[in-house]
Amino acid sequence: MYGAFWCSHCLEQKEMFGREAAKLLNYVECFPQGYKKGTKIFKACSDVGIEGFPTWMINGQVLGGEVELAELAEMSGFSLDQMSQK
């Protein structure tokens, strides 16, 4: 998930996962230096063409905006069975 600390949709998306699960997300902060006039987007975000937040890239697919957990699970191949085995 590519996001920005000031993005309310990014915060809402992380909250969907819950505090512990959100820590496990492969999250890229696109404005690690803060955000003020003249601040450029993080190179890792610009290199892949991030234009909005949050942006998900899963198995070659790109989704913009908040995405339901069921859709993210389906795209990533995640199942609850995987969690019960850990």
Secondary structure, 3 states (H helix, E strand, C coil): CEECCCCHHHHHHHHHHCHHHHCCCCCEECCCCCCCCCCCCCHHHHHCCCCCCCEEEECCEEEECCCCHHHHHHHHCCCHHHHHCC
